[in-house]
Amino acid sequence: MSVLKADDVVKWYGDLEVLRGVTFEVEPGQVKVIIGPSGSGKSTLLRMLATLETPDRGTVTLEGRAPGPGEVGMVFQRFNLFQNMTALDNVMCGLVEVRRLKKDEAKDQALAFLTRVGLAEHAAKYPDELSGGQQQRVAIARALVMKPKAMLFDEPTSALDIELVREVRDVMERLAREGMTMVVVSHDFRFANDVASSVLMMDEGRIVEEAPPDEFFSAPKEERTKRFLALVE
């Protein structure tokens, strides 16, 4: 059974049809990377999978049922940390507010996940005291601490200076090696080539093509994919 599945999902924003009958699924332990031009529906598909948006038609399921709170982790391009809370408090807030853990237990778990992303020594710092790469790693820890069944990443390194990309990519690569089911919207073709189980091309609200990375990048079948890759490269 697939971990996450979107079945014939349609989404309208006013008069604009952003997703046009998208069917997508990810199996346990797979890493799927989605590429495509701006406005193609990539981020909207992620938001559907994370249940942050509701389809106008079609369904999104987690292991064959409706996802519950925290079961699908989401990491955004712009970190979305609470600026008035420390790194530790940002990571533990979901455990307290959603899981209803006692603060001492939540603190211990949050610190363990900050350690996992290499930020234990920065637990007491506020977001504006951290680099962009560190803030993104806090955001990853905040999602992971909920022990999700799948992790979604929406352009997780695009807001970072080039020297900070590596530290976030390292965390994501380690998660992939550990078997985390992941869906990543990214233009980081190196990550896609090295880590992805398959790469998908989206355009105008549809999935145009999907293939293993070696096949996708070296011998794409669809003309739209070929044009996009030529333009980006």
C-alpha positions, -999 to 999 in steps of 0.1 A, spaced: 0 0 0 12 35 -8 21 58 20 6 89 4 -18 90 -26 -35 118 -45 -63 104 -67 -76 126 -95 -71 158 -75 -85 190 -89 -80 224 -73 -93 258 -84 -83 292 -71 -111 315 -84 -111 310 -122 -77 294 -122 -75 256 -123 -42 249 -105 -44 211 -104 -61 193 -132 -68 157 -122 -35 148 -106 -29 112 -96 2 107 -76 15 82 -50 46 75 -30 56 41 -16 72 34 17 108 46 17 106 63 -17 120 98 -24 101 115 -51 114 148 -65 90 171 -83 104 197 -108 87 221 -132 82 258 -140 67 283 -116 30 281 -114 28 245 -126 11 233 -94 40 217 -75 36 236 -42 -2 232 -44 2 194 -48 24 194 -17 -1 214 3 -28 189 -7 -7 160 5 -1 178 38 -38 185 41 -32 222 43 -55 226 13 -87 207 4 -93 193 -31 -122 205 -51 -124 171 -65 -105 138 -58 -90 125 -26 -57 124 -6 -51 94 16 -24 83 40 -21 45 40 -56 43 26 -73 67 50 -75 104 58 -43 118 73 -43 129 109 -26 159 126 12 156 124 12 124 103 26 142 73 55 166 80 60 198 59 91 219 55 86 252 38 109 274 17 109 303 42 113 282 74 80 295 90 95 295 125 79 314 154 103 344 158 94 350 195 103 314 204 137 297 208 147 268 185 138 244 213 104 259 218 97 259 181 105 222 179 85 212 210 54 233 204 37 207 183 43 180 209 26 202 235 -2 217 215 -11 187 192 2 156 210 -6 170 245 27 159 260 39 173 293 65 200 288 94 181 303 88 151 280 83 174 250 115 192 259 135 160 260 122 148 227 127 182 210 163 183 222 169 148 208 157 159 174 177 191 175 207 169 182 197 148 152 200 178 129 232 190 146 218 220 165 217 209 202 241 237 211 218 263 195 186 252 213 183 284 233 187 307 204 160 326 186 155 324 148 172 358 141 203 345 159 206 316 135 217 313 99 192 304 72 206 269 70 203 265 108 167 278 107 158 253 80 173 225 101 152 237 131 121 235 108 131 200 97 135 190 134 101 205 142 84 183 115 104 152 124 97 153 161 60 146 153 73 112 139 55 116 106 49 88 81 61 110 53 80 143 49 73 170 23 98 196 14 88 227 -7 120 242 -22 139 237 11 172 252 -1 161 279 -25 161 307 1 196 299 13 230 312 3 249 287 -17 273 279 12 244 270 35 227 246 10 250 217 18 241 215 55 204 212 47 210 188 19 231 166 42 202 163 66 178 154 38 202 128 24 206 112 58 168 110 62 166 93 28 192 67 38 173 60 70 142 51 49 120 82 54 93 85 28 98 119 11 83 142 -15 106 171 -25 98 201 -47 132 213 -59 154 225 -87 184 209 -71 191 184 -98 221 171 -80 200 160 -50 174 146 -74 200 126 -93 218 113 -62 188 106 -39 155 104 -57 137 71 -64 120 89 -93 117 124 -107 84 140 -118 79 169 -142 48 191 -137 34 217 -160 0 235 -161 -14 215 -132 -6 181 -146 22 155 -142 39 154 -176 65 126 -170 79 104 -142 110 83 -144 140 72 -124 166 100 -123 192 84 -146 165 80 -173 147 112 -165 178 135 -169 196 116 -197 167 105 -219 134 123 -211 105 111 -233 83 142 -233 91 173 -254 79 195 -225 104 179 -202 132 182 -227 125 219 -232 124 226 -195 156 207 -187 174 225 -216 163 259 -203 173 252 -167 206 235 -175 
